[in-house]
Amino acid sequence: MAALTGIGVAFTPSQVKTLEDAGRGLGMTILPVEFRGADDIGEAFTRIRSARADAVIVSSGPVILNSMARIAELAIKNRLLAIGSVRQHAASGFLMSYGPSTTDQWRRATGYVDRILKGAKPADLPVEQPAKFELVIKLVTAKALGLTIPQSVLARADEAIQ
């Protein structure tokens, strides 16, 4: 499995190490592939293809958000499972995404804004971890890759996009 990483990509070096350690625990090798932007995406997928990876995991970040459709297109073309961390990844053509619900995070942020506008000091407010995670599956991508998503997985998905 490859992991897109680099400047403007949310995977930090410590997160890449965590991915590599988790991969080893599952008997998988994680290949970090540096990615800097739209001009670099073709080269990144050439390295992924050369390494014979069967999947690519992608976090969020401005560089990724600007290249989601191209990443999805290249993943399908190269018969790679593309897995993202936000709903928009699956919506743009990745096979699936799993991560914190951005909608829920925005809703929860309004509570912070309310407290600050009522006089609370930001430094006194607790840091909260995401409370809601969502699994989104893109069925058209699964079909393009020749995959059938098991009903047990579809039943757990928060959304299955046609």
N, CA and C atoms as an extended XYZ file, in Angstrom:
486
Properties=species:S:1:pos:R:3:atomname:S:1:resname:S:1:resid:I:1 pbc="F F F"
N         0.849       -1.172        0.000 N   MET     1
C         0.000        0.000        0.000 CA  MET     1
C         0.892        1.231        0.000 C   MET     1
N         0.523        2.210       -0.789 N   ALA     2
C         1.240        3.474       -0.833 CA  ALA     2
C         0.493        4.506       -0.004 C   ALA     2
N         1.230        5.468        0.531 N   ALA     3
C         0.641        6.575        1.272 CA  ALA     3
C         1.180        7.864        0.668 C   ALA     3
N         0.302        8.698        0.137 N   LEU     4
C         0.744        9.979       -0.405 CA  LEU     4
C         1.090       10.899        0.754 C   LEU     4
N         2.278       11.446        0.726 N   THR     5
C         2.764       12.301        1.792 CA  THR     5
C         3.578       13.435        1.180 C   THR     5
N         3.897       14.431        1.955 N   GLY     6
C         4.731       15.523        1.469 CA  GLY     6
C         4.203       16.874        1.884 C   GLY     6
N         4.817       17.907        1.349 N   ILE     7
C         4.449       19.284        1.672 CA  ILE     7
C         3.004       19.536        1.262 C   ILE     7
N         2.219       20.092        2.177 N   GLY     8
C         0.826       20.392        1.880 CA  GLY     8
C        -0.100       19.197        2.003 C   GLY     8
N         0.429       18.061        2.460 N   VAL     9
C        -0.363       16.851        2.668 CA  VAL     9
C        -0.403       16.606        4.168 C   VAL     9
N        -1.548       16.214        4.679 N   ALA    10
C        -1.724       16.144        6.127 CA  ALA    10
C        -0.957       15.030        6.821 C   ALA    10
N        -0.414       14.035        6.101 N   PHE    11
C         0.384       13.014        6.772 CA  PHE    11
C         1.715       13.619        7.191 C   PHE    11
N         1.960       13.681        8.481 N   THR    12
C         3.237       14.151        8.998 CA  THR    12
C         4.197       12.967        9.060 C   THR    12
N         5.503       13.230        9.223 N   PRO    13
C         6.443       12.116        9.340 CA  PRO    13
C         6.067       11.125       10.454 C   PRO    13
N         5.576       11.629       11.578 N   SER    14
C         5.196       10.704       12.658 CA  SER    14
C         3.965        9.880       12.270 C   SER    14
N         3.047       10.463       11.508 N   GLN    15
C         1.884        9.698       11.053 CA  GLN    15
C         2.290        8.640       10.029 C   GLN    15
N         3.251        8.961        9.171 N   VAL    16
C         3.743        7.980        8.208 CA  VAL    16
C         4.374        6.813        8.959 C   VAL    16
N         5.156        7.113       10.006 N   LYS    17
C         5.764        6.052       10.812 CA  LYS    17
C         4.682        5.200       11.463 C   LYS    17
N         3.631        5.818       11.965 N   THR    18
C         2.512        5.074       12.556 CA  THR    18
C         1.865        4.171       11.514 C   THR    18
N         1.672        4.688       10.296 N   LEU    19
C         1.124        3.869        9.206 CA  LEU    19
C         2.037        2.683        8.906 C   LEU    19
N         3.340        2.950        8.836 N   GLU    20
C         4.294        1.877        8.553 CA  GLU    20
C         4.268        0.811        9.652 C   GLU    20
N         4.227        1.243       10.911 N   ASP    21
C         4.174        0.302       12.037 CA  ASP    21
C         2.885       -0.520       12.001 C   ASP    21
N         1.758        0.142       11.737 N   ALA    22
C         0.478       -0.568       11.649 CA  ALA    22
C         0.492       -1.552       10.488 C   ALA    22
N         1.060       -1.138        9.373 N   GLY    23
C         1.162       -2.018        8.210 CA  GLY    23
C         1.969       -3.268        8.526 C   GLY    23
N         3.112       -3.085        9.190 N   ARG    24
C         3.929       -4.242        9.579 CA  ARG    24
C         3.139       -5.196       10.458 C   ARG    24
N         2.359       -4.643       11.376 N   GLY    25
C         1.530       -5.472       12.259 CA  GLY    25
C         0.502       -6.290       11.494 C   GLY    25
N         0.122       -5.812       10.320 N   LEU    26
C        -0.850       -6.518        9.478 CA  LEU    26
C        -0.180       -7.301        8.350 C   LEU    26
N         1.163       -7.316        8.357 N   GLY    27
C         1.892       -8.020        7.303 CA  GLY    27
C         1.930       -7.262        5.992 C   GLY    27
N         1.761       -5.953        6.049 N   MET    28
C         1.757       -5.112        4.844 CA  MET    28
C         2.943       -4.163        4.876 C   MET    28
N         3.397       -3.798        3.702 N   THR    29
C         4.427       -2.777        3.586 CA  THR    29
C         3.754       -1.485        3.138 C   THR    29
N         4.056       -0.403        3.848 N   ILE    30
C         3.533        0.910        3.473 CA  ILE    30
C         4.651        1.673        2.776 C   ILE    30
N         4.388        2.126        1.572 N   LEU    31
C         5.358        2.880        0.788 CA  LEU    31
C         4.984        4.362        0.817 C   LEU    31
N         5.740        5.187        1.545 N   PRO    32
C         5.459        6.627        1.504 CA  PRO    32
C         5.881        7.189        0.139 C   PRO    32
N         4.992        7.900       -0.499 N   VAL    33
C         5.290        8.499       -1.808 CA  VAL    33
C         5.086        9.997       -1.685 C   VAL    33
N         6.164       10.727       -1.889 N   GLU    34
C         6.105       12.179       -1.770 CA  GLU    34
C         5.311       12.774       -2.928 C   GLU    34
N         4.487       13.732       -2.579 N   PHE    35
C         3.573       14.352       -3.531 CA  PHE    35
C         3.520       15.835       -3.204 C   PHE    35
N         3.741       16.687       -4.185 N   ARG    36
C         3.780       18.126       -3.915 CA  ARG    36
C         2.652       18.911       -4.561 C   ARG    36
N         1.960       18.314       -5.503 N   GLY    37
C         0.891       19.051       -6.155 CA  GLY    37
C         0.557       18.480       -7.512 C   GLY    37
N        -0.305       19.167       -8.226 N   ALA    38
C        -0.840       18.693       -9.499 CA  ALA    38
C         0.250       18.326      -10.506 C   ALA    38
N         1.332       19.081      -10.519 N   ASP    39
C         2.411       18.802      -11.471 CA  ASP    39
C         3.171       17.517      -11.130 C   ASP    39
N         3.043       17.055       -9.910 N   ASP    40
C         3.797       15.907       -9.411 CA  ASP    40
C         2.966       14.618       -9.355 C   ASP    40
N         1.670       14.708       -9.601 N   ILE    41
C         0.790       13.558       -9.400 CA  ILE    41
C         1.106       12.397      -10.338 C   ILE    41
N         1.410       12.686      -11.588 N   GLY    42
C         1.741       11.611      -12.527 CA  GLY    42
C         2.976       10.849      -12.091 C   GLY    42
N         4.006       11.576      -11.673 N   GLU    43
C         5.249       10.953      -11.203 CA  GLU    43
C         4.999       10.128       -9.938 C   GLU    43
N         4.167       10.639       -9.052 N   ALA    44
C         3.849        9.901       -7.831 CA  ALA    44
C         3.189        8.567       -8.183 C   ALA    44
N         2.265        8.570       -9.133 N   PHE    45
C         1.597        7.322       -9.513 CA  PHE    45
C         2.530        6.392      -10.294 C   PHE    45
N         3.510        6.929      -10.987 N   THR    46
C         4.516        6.081      -11.635 CA  THR    46
C         5.302        5.320      -10.566 C   THR    46
N         5.677        6.015       -9.482 N   ARG    47
C         6.405        5.351       -8.385 CA  ARG    47
C         5.522        4.307       -7.695 C   ARG    47
N         4.251        4.625       -7.508 N   ILE    48
C         3.322        3.679       -6.881 CA  ILE    48
C         3.184        2.434       -7.762 C   ILE    48
N         3.013        2.649       -9.053 N   ARG    49
C         2.873        1.535       -9.997 CA  ARG    49
C         4.144        0.684      -10.025 C   ARG    49
N         5.310        1.340      -10.038 N   SER    50
C         6.591        0.622      -10.063 CA  SER    50
C         6.777       -0.243       -8.822 C   SER    50
N         6.244        0.212       -7.700 N   ALA    51
C         6.366       -0.541       -6.441 CA  ALA    51
C         5.323       -1.661       -6.353 C   ALA    51
N         4.454       -1.743       -7.352 N   ARG    52
C         3.399       -2.755       -7.399 CA  ARG    52
C         2.437       -2.687       -6.205 C   ARG    52
N         2.187       -1.465       -5.758 N   ALA    53
C         1.208       -1.271       -4.682 CA  ALA    53
C        -0.174       -1.595       -5.219 C   ALA    53
N        -1.051       -2.061       -4.355 N   ASP    54
C        -2.413       -2.368       -4.783 CA  ASP    54
C        -3.436       -1.373       -4.240 C   ASP    54
N        -2.950       -0.435       -3.415 N   ALA    55
C        -3.846        0.565       -2.843 CA  ALA    55
C        -3.044        1.817       -2.508 C   ALA    55
N        -3.749        2.924       -2.383 N   VAL    56
C        -3.123        4.177       -1.970 CA  VAL    56
C        -4.016        4.818       -0.923 C   VAL    56
N        -3.404        5.208        0.180 N   ILE    57
C        -4.143        5.884        1.243 CA  ILE    57
C        -3.764        7.361        1.192 C   ILE    57
N        -4.769        8.202        1.334 N   VAL    58
C        -4.587        9.644        1.149 CA  VAL    58
C        -5.246       10.366        2.314 C   VAL    58
N        -4.514       11.287        2.921 N   SER    59
C        -5.134       12.109        3.959 CA  SER    59
C        -5.635       13.393        3.314 C   SER    59
N        -6.064       14.319        4.113 N   SER    60
C        -6.562       15.569        3.539 CA  SER    60
C        -5.455       16.615        3.536 C   SER    60
N        -5.777       17.778        3.102 N   GLY    61
C        -4.827       18.880        3.003 CA  GLY    61
C        -5.087       19.629        1.716 C   GLY    61
N        -4.664       20.877        1.644 N   PRO    62
C        -4.979       21.697        0.470 CA  PRO    62
C        -4.451       21.114       -0.837 C   PRO    62
N        -3.255       20.534       -0.832 N   VAL    63
C        -2.692       19.976       -2.056 CA  VAL    63
C        -3.545       18.807       -2.533 C   VAL    63
N        -3.964       17.966       -1.599 N   ILE    64
C        -4.804       16.812       -1.943 CA  ILE    64
C        -6.176       17.280       -2.420 C   ILE    64
N        -6.785       18.214       -1.706 N   LEU    65
C        -8.127       18.671       -2.081 CA  LEU    65
C        -8.154       19.230       -3.496 C   LEU    65
N        -7.075       19.860       -3.910 N   ASN    66
C        -7.007       20.409       -5.269 CA  ASN    66
C        -6.762       19.344       -6.324 C   ASN    66
N        -6.375       18.137       -5.909 N   SER    67
C        -6.020       17.074       -6.852 CA  SER    67
C        -6.878       15.826       -6.714 C   SER    67
N        -7.972       15.889       -5.954 N   MET    68
C        -8.766       14.690       -5.662 CA  MET    68
C        -9.254       13.978       -6.914 C   MET    68
N        -9.826       14.708       -7.842 N   ALA    69
C       -10.376       14.070       -9.046 CA  ALA    69
C        -9.277       13.391       -9.856 C   ALA    69
N        -8.128       14.028       -9.970 N   ARG    70
C        -7.010       13.444      -10.728 CA  ARG    70
C        -6.465       12.208      -10.013 C   ARG    70
N        -6.372       12.259       -8.690 N   ILE    71
C        -5.917       11.094       -7.924 CA  ILE    71
C        -6.883        9.939       -8.140 C   ILE    71
N        -8.183       10.216       -8.061 N   ALA    72
C        -9.194        9.172       -8.273 CA  ALA    72
C        -9.078        8.590       -9.676 C   ALA    72
N        -8.918        9.456      -10.669 N   GLU    73
C        -8.800        9.008      -12.062 CA  GLU    73
C        -7.580        8.100      -12.249 C   GLU    73
N        -6.433        8.508      -11.701 N   LEU    74
C        -5.216        7.705      -11.839 CA  LEU    74
C        -5.294        6.403      -11.048 C   LEU    74
N        -5.955        6.447       -9.903 N   ALA    75
C        -6.118        5.214       -9.116 CA  ALA    75
C        -6.947        4.198       -9.895 C   ALA    75
N        -8.052        4.636      -10.476 N   ILE    76
C        -8.903        3.721      -11.262 CA  ILE    76
C        -8.136        3.222      -12.484 C   ILE    76
N        -7.473        4.125      -13.174 N   LYS    77
C        -6.707        3.748      -14.370 CA  LYS    77
C        -5.658        2.684      -14.038 C   LYS    77
N        -5.030        2.814      -12.873 N   ASN    78
C        -3.980        1.882      -12.457 CA  ASN    78
C        -4.507        0.744      -11.584 C   ASN    78
N        -5.851        0.634      -11.489 N   ARG    79
C        -6.505       -0.433      -10.726 CA  ARG    79
C        -6.036       -0.479       -9.269 C   ARG    79
N        -5.965        0.706       -8.666 N   LEU    80
C        -5.574        0.854       -7.268 CA  LEU    80
C        -6.792        1.223       -6.436 C   LEU    80
N        -6.874        0.678       -5.247 N   LEU    81
C        -7.912        1.073       -4.312 CA  LEU    81
C        -7.460        2.377       -3.675 C   LEU    81
N        -8.204        3.445       -3.859 N   ALA    82
C        -7.879        4.733       -3.253 CA  ALA    82
C        -8.768        4.934       -2.043 C   ALA    82
N        -8.128        5.158       -0.908 N   ILE    83
C        -8.841        5.314        0.353 CA  ILE    83
C        -8.475        6.669        0.936 C   ILE    83
N        -9.487        7.465        1.224 N   GLY    84
C        -9.262        8.804        1.759 CA  GLY    84
C        -9.767        8.956        3.170 C   GLY    84
N        -9.602       10.158        3.692 N   SER    85
C        -9.950       10.406        5.092 CA  SER    85
C       -11.149       11.329        5.281 C   SER    85
N       -11.670       11.881        4.201 N   VAL    86
C       -12.848       12.748        4.308 CA  VAL    86
C       -13.864       12.373        3.231 C   VAL    86
N       -15.124       12.647        3.483 N   ARG    87
C       -16.216       12.289        2.583 CA  ARG    87
C       -15.956       12.759        1.146 C   ARG    87
N       -15.363       13.942        0.999 N   GLN    88
C       -15.117       14.506       -0.326 CA  GLN    88
C       -14.226       13.599       -1.176 C   GLN    88
N       -13.357       12.823       -0.543 N   HIS    89
C       -12.512       11.896       -1.304 CA  HIS    89
C       -13.387       10.881       -2.035 C   HIS    89
N       -14.282       10.235       -1.309 N   ALA    90
C       -15.164        9.246       -1.946 CA  ALA    90
C       -16.065        9.923       -2.980 C   ALA    90
N       -16.568       11.082       -2.664 N   ALA    91
C       -17.448       11.788       -3.597 CA  ALA    91
C       -16.722       12.111       -4.903 C   ALA    91
N       -15.398       12.326       -4.838 N   SER    92
C       -14.652       12.673       -6.045 CA  SER    92
C       -14.215       11.445       -6.845 C   SER    92
N       -14.432       10.231       -6.299 N   GLY    93
C       -14.106        9.030       -7.062 CA  GLY    93
C       -13.223        8.021       -6.370 C   GLY    93
N       -12.732        8.324       -5.164 N   PHE    94
C       -11.978        7.321       -4.414 CA  PHE    94
C       -12.927        6.167       -4.119 C   PHE    94
N       -12.397        4.981       -3.903 N   LEU    95
C       -13.247        3.839       -3.566 CA  LEU    95
C       -13.998        4.091       -2.274 C   LEU    95
N       -13.303        4.605       -1.273 N   MET    96
C       -13.963        4.867        0.004 CA  MET    96
C       -13.201        5.904        0.807 C   MET    96
N       -13.879        6.379        1.831 N   SER    97
C       -13.232        7.271        2.785 CA  SER    97
C       -13.707        6.886        4.179 C   SER    97
N       -12.812        7.082        5.128 N   TYR    98
C       -13.171        6.865        6.529 CA  TYR    98
C       -12.412        7.898        7.346 C   TYR    98
N       -13.141        8.657        8.113 N   GLY    99
C       -12.500        9.667        8.944 CA  GLY    99
C       -13.520       10.496        9.672 C   GLY    99
N       -13.044       11.507       10.393 N   PRO   100
C       -13.957       12.367       11.141 CA  PRO   100
C       -14.948       13.056       10.209 C   PRO   100
N       -16.172       13.190       10.668 N   SER   101
C       -17.201       13.888        9.907 CA  SER   101
C       -16.908       15.381        9.937 C   SER   101
N       -16.606       15.954        8.777 N   THR   102
C       -16.337       17.385        8.733 CA  THR   102
C       -17.589       18.190        9.070 C   THR   102
N       -18.752       17.684        8.692 N   THR   103
C       -20.004       18.369        9.029 CA  THR   103
C       -20.159       18.449       10.541 C   THR   103
N       -19.903       17.335       11.229 N   ASP   104
C       -20.003       17.323       12.687 CA  ASP   104
C       -18.959       18.247       13.316 C   ASP   104
N       -17.757       18.259       12.763 N   GLN   105
C       -16.723       19.141       13.306 CA  GLN   105
C       -17.104       20.605       13.174 C   GLN   105
N       -17.696       20.986       12.041 N   TRP   106
C       -18.136       22.375       11.867 CA  TRP   106
C       -19.253       22.716       12.847 C   TRP   106
N       -20.175       21.785       13.036 N   ARG   107
C       -21.262       22.026       14.002 CA  ARG   107
C       -20.710       22.232       15.407 C   ARG   107
N       -19.764       21.391       15.767 N   ARG   108
C       -19.185       21.496       17.104 CA  ARG   108
C       -18.368       22.772       17.257 C   ARG   108
N       -17.750       23.235       16.180 N   ALA   109
C       -16.964       24.472       16.222 CA  ALA   109
C       -17.846       25.672       16.532 C   ALA   109
N       -19.111       25.622       16.083 N   THR   110
C       -20.005       26.755       16.369 CA  THR   110
C       -20.213       26.933       17.864 C   THR   110
N       -20.152       25.832       18.611 N   GLY   111
C       -20.259       25.933       20.067 CA  GLY   111
C       -19.090       26.702       20.658 C   GLY   111
N       -17.907       26.491       20.089 N   TYR   112
C       -16.730       27.232       20.536 CA  TYR   112
C       -16.884       28.711       20.216 C   TYR   112
N       -17.333       29.009       19.003 N   VAL   113
C       -17.525       30.397       18.606 CA  VAL   113
C       -18.522       31.069       19.549 C   VAL   113
N       -19.613       30.373       19.860 N   ASP   114
C       -20.621       30.915       20.765 CA  ASP   114
C       -20.014       31.245       22.131 C   ASP   114
N       -19.235       30.312       22.664 N   ARG   115
C       -18.637       30.545       23.986 CA  ARG   115
C       -17.644       31.708       23.951 C   ARG   115
N       -16.871       31.811       22.876 N   ILE   116
C       -15.897       32.902       22.765 CA  ILE   116
C       -16.618       34.241       22.651 C   ILE   116
N       -17.689       34.286       21.839 N   LEU   117
C       -18.452       35.534       21.696 CA  LEU   117
C       -19.138       35.940       22.991 C   LEU   117
N       -19.372       34.962       23.868 N   LYS   118
C       -19.975       35.258       25.181 CA  LYS   118
C       -18.926       35.541       26.244 C   LYS   118
N       -17.635       35.638       25.815 N   GLY   119
C       -16.592       36.067       26.737 CA  GLY   119
C       -15.596       35.014       27.188 C   GLY   119
N       -15.772       33.778       26.809 N   ALA   120
C       -14.812       32.747       27.213 CA  ALA   120
C       -13.462       33.006       26.556 C   ALA   120
N       -12.403       32.706       27.281 N   LYS   121
C       -11.057       32.835       26.726 CA  LYS   121
C       -10.743       31.569       25.940 C   LYS   121
N       -10.325       31.701       24.693 N   PRO   122
C       -10.018       30.511       23.886 CA  PRO   122
C        -9.038       29.559       24.563 C   PRO   122
N        -8.052       30.107       25.264 N   ALA   123
C        -7.057       29.252       25.928 CA  ALA   123
C        -7.673       28.413       27.047 C   ALA   123
N        -8.832       28.829       27.551 N   ASP   124
C        -9.479       28.087       28.632 CA  ASP   124
C       -10.425       26.994       28.129 C   ASP   124
N       -10.687       26.979       26.834 N   LEU   125
C       -11.601       25.982       26.277 CA  LEU   125
C       -10.862       24.661       26.054 C   LEU   125
N       -11.522       23.549       26.327 N   PRO   126
C       -10.860       22.257       26.151 CA  PRO   126
C       -10.689       21.905       24.668 C   PRO   126
N        -9.646       21.172       24.378 N   VAL   127
C        -9.438       20.642       23.036 CA  VAL   127
C       -10.260       19.374       22.934 C   VAL   127
N       -11.065       19.264       21.896 N   GLU   128
C       -11.916       18.092       21.724 CA  GLU   128
C       -11.430       17.250       20.560 C   GLU   128
N       -11.550       15.958       20.720 N   GLN   129
C       -11.259       15.020       19.643 CA  GLN   129
C       -12.529       14.846       18.811 C   GLN   129
N       -12.391       14.428       17.555 N   PRO   130
C       -13.596       14.167       16.757 CA  PRO   130
C       -14.496       13.154       17.472 C   PRO   130
N       -15.792       13.386       17.389 N   ALA   131
C       -16.747       12.506       18.062 CA  ALA   131
C       -17.486       11.592       17.088 C   ALA   131
N       -17.574       12.007       15.838 N   LYS   132
C       -18.311       11.216       14.858 CA  LYS   132
C       -17.409       10.931       13.661 C   LYS   132
N       -17.348        9.666       13.281 N   PHE   133
C       -16.576        9.245       12.122 CA  PHE   133
C       -17.552        8.700       11.089 C   PHE   133
N       -17.164        8.784        9.817 N   GLU   134
C       -18.070        8.286        8.785 CA  GLU   134
C       -17.318        7.483        7.730 C   GLU   134
N       -17.984        6.426        7.298 N   LEU   135
C       -17.492        5.566        6.223 CA  LEU   135
C       -18.361        5.827        5.005 C   LEU   135
N       -17.728        6.225        3.904 N   VAL   136
C       -18.443        6.511        2.668 CA  VAL   136
C       -17.825        5.648        1.561 C   VAL   136
N       -18.663        4.985        0.789 N   ILE   137
C       -18.214        4.086       -0.272 CA  ILE   137
C       -18.755        4.588       -1.606 C   ILE   137
N       -17.901        4.618       -2.610 N   LYS   138
C       -18.300        5.041       -3.959 CA  LYS   138
C       -18.531        3.783       -4.799 C   LYS   138
N       -19.790        3.437       -5.019 N   LEU   139
C       -20.141        2.197       -5.703 CA  LEU   139
C       -19.720        2.182       -7.169 C   LEU   139
N       -19.762        3.322       -7.828 N   VAL   140
C       -19.353        3.399       -9.235 CA  VAL   140
C       -17.866        3.052       -9.354 C   VAL   140
N       -17.067        3.509       -8.410 N   THR   141
C       -15.638        3.197       -8.422 CA  THR   141
C       -15.419        1.712       -8.177 C   THR   141
N       -16.171        1.142       -7.239 N   ALA   142
C       -16.058       -0.301       -6.979 CA  ALA   142
C       -16.356       -1.081       -8.256 C   ALA   142
N       -17.401       -0.676       -8.960 N   LYS   143
C       -17.764       -1.347      -10.207 CA  LYS   143
C       -16.658       -1.190      -11.255 C   LYS   143
N       -16.089        0.012      -11.364 N   ALA   144
C       -15.018        0.254      -12.330 CA  ALA   144
C       -13.782       -0.596      -12.030 C   ALA   144
N       -13.583       -0.923      -10.764 N   LEU   145
C       -12.448       -1.751      -10.357 CA  LEU   145
C       -12.783       -3.239      -10.353 C   LEU   145
N       -14.046       -3.562      -10.673 N   GLY   146
C       -14.464       -4.956      -10.695 CA  GLY   146
C       -14.663       -5.545       -9.314 C   GLY   146
N       -14.998       -4.694       -8.353 N   LEU   147
C       -15.176       -5.141       -6.976 CA  LEU   147
C       -16.646       -5.208       -6.590 C   LEU   147
N       -16.964       -6.158       -5.749 N   THR   148
C       -18.280       -6.223       -5.136 CA  THR   148
C       -18.090       -5.943       -3.655 C   THR   148
N       -18.733       -4.919       -3.171 N   ILE   149
C       -18.627       -4.572       -1.752 CA  ILE   149
C       -19.578       -5.478       -0.977 C   ILE   149
N       -19.073       -6.224        0.001 N   PRO   150
C       -19.947       -7.116        0.778 CA  PRO   150
C       -21.069       -6.349        1.477 C   PRO   150
N       -22.215       -6.981        1.584 N   GLN   151
C       -23.364       -6.363        2.249 CA  GLN   151
C       -23.027       -5.976        3.688 C   GLN   151
N       -22.185       -6.766        4.359 N   SER   152
C       -21.826       -6.453        5.741 CA  SER   152
C       -21.077       -5.123        5.828 C   SER   152
N       -20.289       -4.795        4.796 N   VAL   153
C       -19.576       -3.514        4.772 CA  VAL   153
C       -20.547       -2.394        4.398 C   VAL   153
N       -21.391       -2.648        3.407 N   LEU   154
C       -22.388       -1.635        3.016 CA  LEU   154
C       -23.315       -1.284        4.173 C   LEU   154
N       -23.641       -2.280        4.989 N   ALA   155
C       -24.524       -2.039        6.136 CA  ALA   155
C       -23.868       -1.118        7.163 C   ALA   155
N       -22.558       -1.137        7.231 N   ARG   156
C       -21.834       -0.287        8.183 CA  ARG   156
C       -21.548        1.108        7.637 C   ARG   156
N       -21.665        1.265        6.329 N   ALA   157
C       -21.354        2.555        5.709 CA  ALA   157
C       -22.390        3.596        6.099 C   ALA   157
N       -21.920        4.806        6.317 N   ASP   158
C       -22.823        5.918        6.560 CA  ASP   158
C       -23.485        6.377        5.271 C   ASP   158
N       -22.779        6.154        4.152 N   GLU   159
C       -23.319        6.537        2.857 CA  GLU   159
C       -22.675        5.666        1.771 C   GLU   159
N       -23.475        5.250        0.824 N   ALA   160
C       -22.984        4.551       -0.371 CA  ALA   160
C       -23.389        5.426       -1.555 C   ALA   160
N       -22.400        6.024       -2.188 N   ILE   161
C       -22.654        6.949       -3.279 CA  ILE   161
C       -22.710        6.158       -4.585 C   ILE   161
N       -23.792        6.377       -5.343 N   GLN   162
C       -23.930        5.723       -6.643 CA  GLN   162
C       -23.037        6.429       -7.596 C   GLN   162
